[in-house]
Amino acid sequence: MSLNDETRARDVRPDHSEHSPWNYLLAIPIVLPLLTPLFNRKEPIFLGFPAFYWLQLAFVLVGVATTVTVYRMTKRGD
C-alpha cells in the first residue's frame, strides 16, 4: 500500500455518526440549576430542609438519571 492510499483511507468518513438526538437530554442538568427562581426561597420545607438544599440534591439525581439514560440509549453493542 502506498502512502497516498493510506492518506485516502484515513480521510474517508465513517458510515455512522457519533451524534445522537439523545445527547440533547444532557442539556437538562445544565440548564435546570440555572433557573434560580426554582430554588431562591425557603419554602417549601421538606424533612426540615429549605427548598434550596433539597432541590440541589434533586438536581444531582436528575443529572445522574439523564446521564444514565443517554448512555444506555446511545451505547453500541461493541
PDB file with SEQRES, HELIX, SHEET and CRYST1 records, atoms N, CA, C and O in Angstrom:
SEQRES   1 A   78  MET SER LEU ASN ASP GLU THR ARG ALA ARG ASP VAL ARG          
SEQRES   2 A   78  PRO ASP HIS SER GLU HIS SER PRO TRP ASN TYR LEU LEU          
SEQRES   3 A   78  ALA ILE PRO ILE VAL LEU PRO LEU LEU THR PRO LEU PHE          
SEQRES   4 A   78  ASN ARG LYS GLU PRO ILE PHE LEU GLY PHE PRO ALA PHE          
SEQRES   5 A   78  TYR TRP LEU GLN LEU ALA PHE VAL LEU VAL GLY VAL ALA          
SEQRES   6 A   78  THR THR VAL THR VAL TYR ARG MET THR LYS ARG GLY ASP          
HELIX    1 AA1 LEU A    3  ASP A   11  1                                   9    
HELIX    2 AA2 PRO A   21  ALA A   27  5                                   7    
HELIX    3 AA3 ILE A   28  VAL A   31  1                                   4    
HELIX    4 AA4 LEU A   32  LEU A   34  5                                   3    
HELIX    5 AA5 THR A   36  LEU A   38  5                                   3    
HELIX    6 AA6 ALA A   51  THR A   74  1                                  24    
CRYST1    1.000    1.000    1.000  90.00  90.00  90.00 P 1           1          
ATOM      1  N   MET A   1       0.851  -1.161   0.000  1.00  0.00           N  
ATOM      2  CA  MET A   1       0.000   0.000   0.000  1.00  0.00           C  
ATOM      3  C   MET A   1       0.899   1.226   0.000  1.00  0.00           C  
ATOM      4  O   MET A   1       1.847   1.308   0.781  1.00  0.00           O  
ATOM      5  N   SER A   2       0.609   2.157  -0.855  1.00  0.00           N  
ATOM      6  CA  SER A   2       1.433   3.362  -0.951  1.00  0.00           C  
ATOM      7  C   SER A   2       0.991   4.396   0.077  1.00  0.00           C  
ATOM      8  O   SER A   2      -0.062   4.265   0.701  1.00  0.00           O  
ATOM      9  N   LEU A   3       1.797   5.402   0.235  1.00  0.00           N  
ATOM     10  CA  LEU A   3       1.493   6.469   1.189  1.00  0.00           C  
ATOM     11  C   LEU A   3       0.210   7.194   0.804  1.00  0.00           C  
ATOM     12  O   LEU A   3      -0.565   7.596   1.671  1.00  0.00           O  
ATOM     13  N   ASN A   4      -0.009   7.358  -0.484  1.00  0.00           N  
ATOM     14  CA  ASN A   4      -1.210   8.038  -0.962  1.00  0.00           C  
ATOM     15  C   ASN A   4      -2.474   7.246  -0.605  1.00  0.00           C  
ATOM     16  O   ASN A   4      -3.493   7.833  -0.240  1.00  0.00           O  
ATOM     17  N   ASP A   5      -2.407   5.913  -0.711  1.00  0.00           N  
ATOM     18  CA  ASP A   5      -3.555   5.076  -0.355  1.00  0.00           C  
ATOM     19  C   ASP A   5      -3.851   5.152   1.145  1.00  0.00           C  
ATOM     20  O   ASP A   5      -5.014   5.169   1.549  1.00  0.00           O  
ATOM     21  N   GLU A   6      -2.819   5.197   1.954  1.00  0.00           N  
ATOM     22  CA  GLU A   6      -3.010   5.302   3.403  1.00  0.00           C  
ATOM     23  C   GLU A   6      -3.655   6.634   3.772  1.00  0.00           C  
ATOM     24  O   GLU A   6      -4.517   6.680   4.649  1.00  0.00           O  
ATOM     25  N   THR A   7      -3.255   7.698   3.126  1.00  0.00           N  
ATOM     26  CA  THR A   7      -3.822   9.016   3.392  1.00  0.00           C  
ATOM     27  C   THR A   7      -5.297   9.044   3.018  1.00  0.00           C  
ATOM     28  O   THR A   7      -6.118   9.579   3.763  1.00  0.00           O  
ATOM     29  N   ARG A   8      -5.635   8.474   1.878  1.00  0.00           N  
ATOM     30  CA  ARG A   8      -7.039   8.429   1.461  1.00  0.00           C  
ATOM     31  C   ARG A   8      -7.867   7.567   2.406  1.00  0.00           C  
ATOM     32  O   ARG A   8      -9.027   7.887   2.666  1.00  0.00           O  
ATOM     33  N   ALA A   9      -7.308   6.499   2.916  1.00  0.00           N  
ATOM     34  CA  ALA A   9      -8.040   5.622   3.825  1.00  0.00           C  
ATOM     35  C   ALA A   9      -8.359   6.339   5.141  1.00  0.00           C  
ATOM     36  O   ALA A   9      -9.411   6.098   5.733  1.00  0.00           O  
ATOM     37  N   ARG A  10      -7.474   7.206   5.597  1.00  0.00           N  
ATOM     38  CA  ARG A  10      -7.711   7.951   6.823  1.00  0.00           C  
ATOM     39  C   ARG A  10      -8.727   9.073   6.623  1.00  0.00           C  
ATOM     40  O   ARG A  10      -9.428   9.440   7.566  1.00  0.00           O  
ATOM     41  N   ASP A  11      -8.817   9.616   5.426  1.00  0.00           N  
ATOM     42  CA  ASP A  11      -9.709  10.742   5.157  1.00  0.00           C  
ATOM     43  C   ASP A  11     -11.149  10.321   4.884  1.00  0.00           C  
ATOM     44  O   ASP A  11     -12.028  11.176   4.785  1.00  0.00           O  
ATOM     45  N   VAL A  12     -11.403   9.041   4.764  1.00  0.00           N  
ATOM     46  CA  VAL A  12     -12.759   8.573   4.498  1.00  0.00           C  
ATOM     47  C   VAL A  12     -13.577   8.681   5.779  1.00  0.00           C  
ATOM     48  O   VAL A  12     -13.141   8.258   6.849  1.00  0.00           O  
ATOM     49  N   ARG A  13     -14.759   9.250   5.651  1.00  0.00           N  
ATOM     50  CA  ARG A  13     -15.632   9.390   6.817  1.00  0.00           C  
ATOM     51  C   ARG A  13     -16.318   8.070   7.116  1.00  0.00           C  
ATOM     52  O   ARG A  13     -16.632   7.307   6.202  1.00  0.00           O  
ATOM     53  N   PRO A  14     -16.550   7.799   8.391  1.00  0.00           N  
ATOM     54  CA  PRO A  14     -17.261   6.571   8.737  1.00  0.00           C  
ATOM     55  C   PRO A  14     -18.728   6.659   8.310  1.00  0.00           C  
ATOM     56  O   PRO A  14     -19.264   7.749   8.106  1.00  0.00           O  
ATOM     57  N   ASP A  15     -19.361   5.501   8.180  1.00  0.00           N  
ATOM     58  CA  ASP A  15     -20.756   5.453   7.758  1.00  0.00           C  
ATOM     59  C   ASP A  15     -21.710   5.903   8.854  1.00  0.00           C  
ATOM     60  O   ASP A  15     -22.837   6.301   8.559  1.00  0.00           O  
ATOM     61  N   HIS A  16     -21.291   5.849  10.091  1.00  0.00           N  
ATOM     62  CA  HIS A  16     -22.168   6.216  11.190  1.00  0.00           C  
ATOM     63  C   HIS A  16     -21.737   7.553  11.783  1.00  0.00           C  
ATOM     64  O   HIS A  16     -20.606   8.001  11.599  1.00  0.00           O  
ATOM     65  N   SER A  17     -22.645   8.158  12.481  1.00  0.00           N  
ATOM     66  CA  SER A  17     -22.370   9.431  13.137  1.00  0.00           C  
ATOM     67  C   SER A  17     -22.287   9.212  14.645  1.00  0.00           C  
ATOM     68  O   SER A  17     -22.994   8.361  15.187  1.00  0.00           O  
ATOM     69  N   GLU A  18     -21.447   9.958  15.312  1.00  0.00           N  
ATOM     70  CA  GLU A  18     -21.316   9.863  16.759  1.00  0.00           C  
ATOM     71  C   GLU A  18     -22.386  10.701  17.465  1.00  0.00           C  
ATOM     72  O   GLU A  18     -22.522  10.629  18.687  1.00  0.00           O  
ATOM     73  N   HIS A  19     -23.135  11.485  16.712  1.00  0.00           N  
ATOM     74  CA  HIS A  19     -24.137  12.361  17.308  1.00  0.00           C  
ATOM     75  C   HIS A  19     -25.486  11.660  17.335  1.00  0.00           C  
ATOM     76  O   HIS A  19     -25.889  10.995  16.380  1.00  0.00           O  
ATOM     77  N   SER A  20     -26.164  11.830  18.448  1.00  0.00           N  
ATOM     78  CA  SER A  20     -27.471  11.222  18.621  1.00  0.00           C  
ATOM     79  C   SER A  20     -28.420  12.266  19.193  1.00  0.00           C  
ATOM     80  O   SER A  20     -27.995  13.115  19.976  1.00  0.00           O  
ATOM     81  N   PRO A  21     -29.678  12.222  18.824  1.00  0.00           N  
ATOM     82  CA  PRO A  21     -30.638  13.150  19.427  1.00  0.00           C  
ATOM     83  C   PRO A  21     -30.762  12.969  20.936  1.00  0.00           C  
ATOM     84  O   PRO A  21     -31.174  13.895  21.635  1.00  0.00           O  
ATOM     85  N   TRP A  22     -30.416  11.809  21.439  1.00  0.00           N  
ATOM     86  CA  TRP A  22     -30.461  11.564  22.887  1.00  0.00           C  
ATOM     87  C   TRP A  22     -29.495  12.479  23.621  1.00  0.00           C  
ATOM     88  O   TRP A  22     -29.711  12.784  24.794  1.00  0.00           O  
ATOM     89  N   ASN A  23     -28.443  12.921  22.962  1.00  0.00           N  
ATOM     90  CA  ASN A  23     -27.451  13.784  23.616  1.00  0.00           C  
ATOM     91  C   ASN A  23     -28.037  15.128  24.036  1.00  0.00           C  
ATOM     92  O   ASN A  23     -27.505  15.774  24.938  1.00  0.00           O  
ATOM     93  N   TYR A  24     -29.115  15.555  23.402  1.00  0.00           N  
ATOM     94  CA  TYR A  24     -29.734  16.828  23.784  1.00  0.00           C  
ATOM     95  C   TYR A  24     -30.323  16.777  25.190  1.00  0.00           C  
ATOM     96  O   TYR A  24     -30.505  17.816  25.824  1.00  0.00           O  
ATOM     97  N   LEU A  25     -30.622  15.576  25.682  1.00  0.00           N  
ATOM     98  CA  LEU A  25     -31.120  15.457  27.053  1.00  0.00           C  
ATOM     99  C   LEU A  25     -30.088  15.920  28.079  1.00  0.00           C  
ATOM    100  O   LEU A  25     -30.449  16.301  29.193  1.00  0.00           O  
ATOM    101  N   LEU A  26     -28.817  15.890  27.712  1.00  0.00           N  
ATOM    102  CA  LEU A  26     -27.767  16.302  28.641  1.00  0.00           C  
ATOM    103  C   LEU A  26     -27.816  17.798  28.950  1.00  0.00           C  
ATOM    104  O   LEU A  26     -27.149  18.264  29.874  1.00  0.00           O  
ATOM    105  N   ALA A  27     -28.594  18.545  28.187  1.00  0.00           N  
ATOM    106  CA  ALA A  27     -28.749  19.975  28.473  1.00  0.00           C  
ATOM    107  C   ALA A  27     -29.628  20.204  29.702  1.00  0.00           C  
ATOM    108  O   ALA A  27     -29.525  21.247  30.348  1.00  0.00           O  
ATOM    109  N   ILE A  28     -30.483  19.250  30.027  1.00  0.00           N  
ATOM    110  CA  ILE A  28     -31.399  19.421  31.161  1.00  0.00           C  
ATOM    111  C   ILE A  28     -30.646  19.642  32.474  1.00  0.00           C  
ATOM    112  O   ILE A  28     -30.942  20.610  33.174  1.00  0.00           O  
ATOM    113  N   PRO A  29     -29.671  18.772  32.845  1.00  0.00           N  
ATOM    114  CA  PRO A  29     -28.994  19.028  34.127  1.00  0.00           C  
ATOM    115  C   PRO A  29     -28.074  20.245  34.097  1.00  0.00           C  
ATOM    116  O   PRO A  29     -27.596  20.675  35.147  1.00  0.00           O  
ATOM    117  N   ILE A  30     -27.822  20.800  32.937  1.00  0.00           N  
ATOM    118  CA  ILE A  30     -27.020  22.021  32.859  1.00  0.00           C  
ATOM    119  C   ILE A  30     -27.910  23.246  33.039  1.00  0.00           C  
ATOM    120  O   ILE A  30     -27.555  24.181  33.757  1.00  0.00           O  
ATOM    121  N   VAL A  31     -29.057  23.233  32.388  1.00  0.00           N  
ATOM    122  CA  VAL A  31     -29.952  24.389  32.408  1.00  0.00           C  
ATOM    123  C   VAL A  31     -30.771  24.461  33.700  1.00  0.00           C  
ATOM    124  O   VAL A  31     -31.022  25.552  34.211  1.00  0.00           O  
ATOM    125  N   LEU A  32     -31.178  23.338  34.218  1.00  0.00           N  
ATOM    126  CA  LEU A  32     -32.060  23.306  35.386  1.00  0.00           C  
ATOM    127  C   LEU A  32     -31.510  24.086  36.586  1.00  0.00           C  
ATOM    128  O   LEU A  32     -32.254  24.878  37.164  1.00  0.00           O  
ATOM    129  N   PRO A  33     -30.249  23.905  36.988  1.00  0.00           N  
ATOM    130  CA  PRO A  33     -29.742  24.692  38.135  1.00  0.00           C  
ATOM    131  C   PRO A  33     -29.586  26.184  37.830  1.00  0.00           C  
ATOM    132  O   PRO A  33     -29.437  26.989  38.748  1.00  0.00           O  
ATOM    133  N   LEU A  34     -29.619  26.554  36.556  1.00  0.00           N  
ATOM    134  CA  LEU A  34     -29.504  27.970  36.206  1.00  0.00           C  
ATOM    135  C   LEU A  34     -30.824  28.715  36.374  1.00  0.00           C  
ATOM    136  O   LEU A  34     -30.853  29.945  36.325  1.00  0.00           O  
ATOM    137  N   LEU A  35     -31.898  27.991  36.570  1.00  0.00           N  
ATOM    138  CA  LEU A  35     -33.210  28.599  36.769  1.00  0.00           C  
ATOM    139  C   LEU A  35     -33.380  28.918  38.259  1.00  0.00           C  
ATOM    140  O   LEU A  35     -34.070  28.206  38.988  1.00  0.00           O  
ATOM    141  N   THR A  36     -32.739  29.993  38.684  1.00  0.00           N  
ATOM    142  CA  THR A  36     -32.679  30.322  40.108  1.00  0.00           C  
ATOM    143  C   THR A  36     -34.034  30.568  40.770  1.00  0.00           C  
ATOM    144  O   THR A  36     -34.145  30.325  41.971  1.00  0.00           O  
ATOM    145  N   PRO A  37     -35.069  31.032  40.072  1.00  0.00           N  
ATOM    146  CA  PRO A  37     -36.354  31.182  40.777  1.00  0.00           C  
ATOM    147  C   PRO A  37     -36.901  29.857  41.329  1.00  0.00           C  
ATOM    148  O   PRO A  37     -37.760  29.862  42.210  1.00  0.00           O  
ATOM    149  N   LEU A  38     -36.414  28.745  40.822  1.00  0.00           N  
ATOM    150  CA  LEU A  38     -36.861  27.449  41.335  1.00  0.00           C  
ATOM    151  C   LEU A  38     -36.444  27.230  42.787  1.00  0.00           C  
ATOM    152  O   LEU A  38     -37.191  26.645  43.571  1.00  0.00           O  
ATOM    153  N   PHE A  39     -35.261  27.697  43.138  1.00  0.00           N  
ATOM    154  CA  PHE A  39     -34.749  27.383  44.483  1.00  0.00           C  
ATOM    155  C   PHE A  39     -34.343  28.613  45.291  1.00  0.00           C  
ATOM    156  O   PHE A  39     -33.699  28.473  46.330  1.00  0.00           O  
ATOM    157  N   ASN A  40     -34.696  29.790  44.846  1.00  0.00           N  
ATOM    158  CA  ASN A  40     -34.343  31.017  45.558  1.00  0.00           C  
ATOM    159  C   ASN A  40     -35.433  31.377  46.572  1.00  0.00           C  
ATOM    160  O   ASN A  40     -36.001  32.468  46.527  1.00  0.00           O  
ATOM    161  N   ARG A  41     -35.712  30.451  47.478  1.00  0.00           N  
ATOM    162  CA  ARG A  41     -36.735  30.638  48.505  1.00  0.00           C  
ATOM    163  C   ARG A  41     -36.523  29.640  49.631  1.00  0.00           C  
ATOM    164  O   ARG A  41     -35.782  28.669  49.478  1.00  0.00           O  
ATOM    165  N   LYS A  42     -37.167  29.878  50.749  1.00  0.00           N  
ATOM    166  CA  LYS A  42     -37.048  28.967  51.883  1.00  0.00           C  
ATOM    167  C   LYS A  42     -38.109  27.877  51.848  1.00  0.00           C  
ATOM    168  O   LYS A  42     -37.855  26.747  52.267  1.00  0.00           O  
ATOM    169  N   GLU A  43     -39.269  28.202  51.360  1.00  0.00           N  
ATOM    170  CA  GLU A  43     -40.378  27.254  51.373  1.00  0.00           C  
ATOM    171  C   GLU A  43     -40.528  26.634  49.996  1.00  0.00           C  
ATOM    172  O   GLU A  43     -40.212  27.328  49.029  1.00  0.00           O  
ATOM    173  N   PRO A  44     -40.952  25.466  49.815  1.00  0.00           N  
ATOM    174  CA  PRO A  44     -41.448  24.546  50.817  1.00  0.00           C  
ATOM    175  C   PRO A  44     -40.306  23.846  51.561  1.00  0.00           C  
ATOM    176  O   PRO A  44     -39.207  23.674  51.032  1.00  0.00           O  
ATOM    177  N   ILE A  45     -40.590  23.463  52.759  1.00  0.00           N  
ATOM    178  CA  ILE A  45     -39.615  22.753  53.585  1.00  0.00           C  
ATOM    179  C   ILE A  45     -39.919  21.262  53.492  1.00  0.00           C  
ATOM    180  O   ILE A  45     -41.063  20.841  53.662  1.00  0.00           O  
ATOM    181  N   PHE A  46     -38.890  20.473  53.222  1.00  0.00           N  
ATOM    182  CA  PHE A  46     -39.031  19.019  53.074  1.00  0.00           C  
ATOM    183  C   PHE A  46     -38.101  18.347  54.067  1.00  0.00           C  
ATOM    184  O   PHE A  46     -36.883  18.511  53.988  1.00  0.00           O  
ATOM    185  N   LEU A  47     -38.663  17.591  55.002  1.00  0.00           N  
ATOM    186  CA  LEU A  47     -37.900  16.908  56.059  1.00  0.00           C  
ATOM    187  C   LEU A  47     -37.042  17.881  56.859  1.00  0.00           C  
ATOM    188  O   LEU A  47     -35.948  17.532  57.302  1.00  0.00           O  
ATOM    189  N   GLY A  48     -37.537  19.096  57.043  1.00  0.00           N  
ATOM    190  CA  GLY A  48     -36.827  20.094  57.823  1.00  0.00           C  
ATOM    191  C   GLY A  48     -35.794  20.888  57.042  1.00  0.00           C  
ATOM    192  O   GLY A  48     -35.143  21.766  57.608  1.00  0.00           O  
ATOM    193  N   PHE A  49     -35.626  20.603  55.755  1.00  0.00           N  
ATOM    194  CA  PHE A  49     -34.646  21.305  54.927  1.00  0.00           C  
ATOM    195  C   PHE A  49     -35.346  22.314  54.027  1.00  0.00           C  
ATOM    196  O   PHE A  49     -36.379  22.002  53.434  1.00  0.00           O  
ATOM    197  N   PRO A  50     -34.793  23.527  53.916  1.00  0.00           N  
ATOM    198  CA  PRO A  50     -35.367  24.508  52.991  1.00  0.00           C  
ATOM    199  C   PRO A  50     -35.253  24.029  51.541  1.00  0.00           C  
ATOM    200  O   PRO A  50     -34.467  23.136  51.223  1.00  0.00           O  
ATOM    201  N   ALA A  51     -36.046  24.639  50.685  1.00  0.00           N  
ATOM    202  CA  ALA A  51     -36.101  24.228  49.281  1.00  0.00           C  
ATOM    203  C   ALA A  51     -34.722  24.246  48.620  1.00  0.00           C  
ATOM    204  O   ALA A  51     -34.422  23.368  47.811  1.00  0.00           O  
ATOM    205  N   PHE A  52     -33.886  25.219  48.945  1.00  0.00           N  
ATOM    206  CA  PHE A  52     -32.571  25.312  48.307  1.00  0.00           C  
ATOM    207  C   PHE A  52     -31.773  24.016  48.447  1.00  0.00           C  
ATOM    208  O   PHE A  52     -31.192  23.534  47.474  1.00  0.00           O  
ATOM    209  N   TYR A  53     -31.745  23.459  49.647  1.00  0.00           N  
ATOM    210  CA  TYR A  53     -30.907  22.288  49.899  1.00  0.00           C  
ATOM    211  C   TYR A  53     -31.445  21.024  49.244  1.00  0.00           C  
ATOM    212  O   TYR A  53     -30.698  20.288  48.600  1.00  0.00           O  
ATOM    213  N   TRP A  54     -32.737  20.771  49.406  1.00  0.00           N  
ATOM    214  CA  TRP A  54     -33.230  19.528  48.817  1.00  0.00           C  
ATOM    215  C   TRP A  54     -33.363  19.619  47.309  1.00  0.00           C  
ATOM    216  O   TRP A  54     -33.321  18.595  46.627  1.00  0.00           O  
ATOM    217  N   LEU A  55     -33.524  20.841  46.763  1.00  0.00           N  
ATOM    218  CA  LEU A  55     -33.529  20.964  45.305  1.00  0.00           C  
ATOM    219  C   LEU A  55     -32.137  20.742  44.721  1.00  0.00           C  
ATOM    220  O   LEU A  55     -32.014  20.218  43.614  1.00  0.00           O  
ATOM    221  N   GLN A  56     -31.089  21.129  45.443  1.00  0.00           N  
ATOM    222  CA  GLN A  56     -29.734  20.847  44.973  1.00  0.00           C  
ATOM    223  C   GLN A  56     -29.509  19.346  44.858  1.00  0.00           C  
ATOM    224  O   GLN A  56     -28.911  18.874  43.891  1.00  0.00           O  
ATOM    225  N   LEU A  57     -29.985  18.603  45.838  1.00  0.00           N  
ATOM    226  CA  LEU A  57     -29.889  17.150  45.777  1.00  0.00           C  
ATOM    227  C   LEU A  57     -30.730  16.603  44.624  1.00  0.00           C  
ATOM    228  O   LEU A  57     -30.312  15.669  43.941  1.00  0.00           O  
ATOM    229  N   ALA A  58     -31.890  17.170  44.411  1.00  0.00           N  
ATOM    230  CA  ALA A  58     -32.743  16.735  43.301  1.00  0.00           C  
ATOM    231  C   ALA A  58     -32.060  17.001  41.959  1.00  0.00           C  
ATOM    232  O   ALA A  58     -32.180  16.195  41.035  1.00  0.00           O  
ATOM    233  N   PHE A  59     -31.345  18.123  41.844  1.00  0.00           N  
ATOM    234  CA  PHE A  59     -30.623  18.418  40.602  1.00  0.00           C  
ATOM    235  C   PHE A  59     -29.550  17.369  40.330  1.00  0.00           C  
ATOM    236  O   PHE A  59     -29.340  16.980  39.181  1.00  0.00           O  
ATOM    237  N   VAL A  60     -28.877  16.913  41.367  1.00  0.00           N  
ATOM    238  CA  VAL A  60     -27.866  15.860  41.210  1.00  0.00           C  
ATOM    239  C   VAL A  60     -28.527  14.575  40.718  1.00  0.00           C  
ATOM    240  O   VAL A  60     -28.014  13.916  39.814  1.00  0.00           O  
ATOM    241  N   LEU A  61     -29.660  14.220  41.311  1.00  0.00           N  
ATOM    242  CA  LEU A  61     -30.368  12.999  40.899  1.00  0.00           C  
ATOM    243  C   LEU A  61     -30.871  13.105  39.458  1.00  0.00           C  
ATOM    244  O   LEU A  61     -30.832  12.123  38.717  1.00  0.00           O  
ATOM    245  N   VAL A  62     -31.339  14.279  39.058  1.00  0.00           N  
ATOM    246  CA  VAL A  62     -31.762  14.483  37.666  1.00  0.00           C  
ATOM    247  C   VAL A  62     -30.567  14.333  36.723  1.00  0.00           C  
ATOM    248  O   VAL A  62     -30.686  13.737  35.653  1.00  0.00           O  
ATOM    249  N   GLY A  63     -29.424  14.872  37.120  1.00  0.00           N  
ATOM    250  CA  GLY A  63     -28.216  14.743  36.299  1.00  0.00           C  
ATOM    251  C   GLY A  63     -27.786  13.296  36.132  1.00  0.00           C  
ATOM    252  O   GLY A  63     -27.420  12.875  35.034  1.00  0.00           O  
ATOM    253  N   VAL A  64     -27.830  12.534  37.217  1.00  0.00           N  
ATOM    254  CA  VAL A  64     -27.467  11.117  37.153  1.00  0.00           C  
ATOM    255  C   VAL A  64     -28.457  10.357  36.269  1.00  0.00           C  
ATOM    256  O   VAL A  64     -28.058   9.542  35.437  1.00  0.00           O  
ATOM    257  N   ALA A  65     -29.733  10.625  36.452  1.00  0.00           N  
ATOM    258  CA  ALA A  65     -30.755   9.920  35.668  1.00  0.00           C  
ATOM    259  C   ALA A  65     -30.636  10.220  34.177  1.00  0.00           C  
ATOM    260  O   ALA A  65     -30.751   9.310  33.357  1.00  0.00           O  
ATOM    261  N   THR A  66     -30.408  11.476  33.816  1.00  0.00           N  
ATOM    262  CA  THR A  66     -30.277  11.795  32.390  1.00  0.00           C  
ATOM    263  C   THR A  66     -28.990  11.227  31.808  1.00  0.00           C  
ATOM    264  O   THR A  66     -28.979  10.764  30.668  1.00  0.00           O  
ATOM    265  N   THR A  67     -27.911  11.257  32.574  1.00  0.00           N  
ATOM    266  CA  THR A  67     -26.655  10.695  32.068  1.00  0.00           C  
ATOM    267  C   THR A  67     -26.783   9.194  31.839  1.00  0.00           C  
ATOM    268  O   THR A  67     -26.324   8.681  30.818  1.00  0.00           O  
ATOM    269  N   VAL A  68     -27.395   8.492  32.770  1.00  0.00           N  
ATOM    270  CA  VAL A  68     -27.591   7.048  32.605  1.00  0.00           C  
ATOM    271  C   VAL A  68     -28.497   6.757  31.419  1.00  0.00           C  
ATOM    272  O   VAL A  68     -28.236   5.837  30.645  1.00  0.00           O  
ATOM    273  N   THR A  69     -29.559   7.536  31.276  1.00  0.00           N  
ATOM    274  CA  THR A  69     -30.480   7.334  30.153  1.00  0.00           C  
ATOM    275  C   THR A  69     -29.782   7.542  28.813  1.00  0.00           C  
ATOM    276  O   THR A  69     -29.915   6.724  27.904  1.00  0.00           O  
ATOM    277  N   VAL A  70     -29.043   8.633  28.697  1.00  0.00           N  
ATOM    278  CA  VAL A  70     -28.336   8.909  27.435  1.00  0.00           C  
ATOM    279  C   VAL A  70     -27.291   7.834  27.156  1.00  0.00           C  
ATOM    280  O   VAL A  70     -27.142   7.400  26.014  1.00  0.00           O  
ATOM    281  N   TYR A  71     -26.577   7.404  28.174  1.00  0.00           N  
ATOM    282  CA  TYR A  71     -25.569   6.360  27.976  1.00  0.00           C  
ATOM    283  C   TYR A  71     -26.208   5.075  27.465  1.00  0.00           C  
ATOM    284  O   TYR A  71     -25.734   4.481  26.496  1.00  0.00           O  
ATOM    285  N   ARG A  72     -27.274   4.654  28.111  1.00  0.00           N  
ATOM    286  CA  ARG A  72     -27.921   3.400  27.704  1.00  0.00           C  
ATOM    287  C   ARG A  72     -28.537   3.480  26.316  1.00  0.00           C  
ATOM    288  O   ARG A  72     -28.537   2.492  25.581  1.00  0.00           O  
ATOM    289  N   MET A  73     -29.053   4.630  25.953  1.00  0.00           N  
ATOM    290  CA  MET A  73     -29.711   4.756  24.653  1.00  0.00           C  
ATOM    291  C   MET A  73     -28.709   4.935  23.518  1.00  0.00           C  
ATOM    292  O   MET A  73     -29.045   4.684  22.361  1.00  0.00           O  
ATOM    293  N   THR A  74     -27.481   5.366  23.824  1.00  0.00           N  
ATOM    294  CA  THR A  74     -26.518   5.630  22.753  1.00  0.00           C  
ATOM    295  C   THR A  74     -25.369   4.632  22.695  1.00  0.00           C  
ATOM    296  O   THR A  74     -24.574   4.677  21.756  1.00  0.00           O  
ATOM    297  N   LYS A  75     -25.257   3.732  23.668  1.00  0.00           N  
ATOM    298  CA  LYS A  75     -24.128   2.800  23.621  1.00  0.00           C  
ATOM    299  C   LYS A  75     -24.327   1.796  22.491  1.00  0.00           C  
ATOM    300  O   LYS A  75     -25.444   1.412  22.146  1.00  0.00           O  
ATOM    301  N   ARG A  76     -23.222   1.403  21.948  1.00  0.00           N  
ATOM    302  CA  ARG A  76     -23.241   0.431  20.851  1.00  0.00           C  
ATOM    303  C   ARG A  76     -23.022  -0.956  21.425  1.00  0.00           C  
ATOM    304  O   ARG A  76     -22.553  -1.104  22.553  1.00  0.00           O  
ATOM    305  N   GLY A  77     -23.356  -1.943  20.666  1.00  0.00           N  
ATOM    306  CA  GLY A  77     -23.166  -3.319  21.103  1.00  0.00           C  
ATOM    307  C   GLY A  77     -21.774  -3.847  20.791  1.00  0.00           C  
ATOM    308  O   GLY A  77     -21.634  -4.959  20.281  1.00  0.00           O  
ATOM    309  N   ASP A  78     -20.739  -3.059  21.092  1.00  0.00           N  
ATOM    310  CA  ASP A  78     -19.346  -3.470  20.790  1.00  0.00           C  
ATOM    311  C   ASP A  78     -18.929  -4.659  21.597  1.00  0.00           C  
ATOM    312  O   ASP A  78     -17.799  -5.129  21.465  1.00  0.00           O  
TER     313      ASP A  78                                                      
END                                                                             
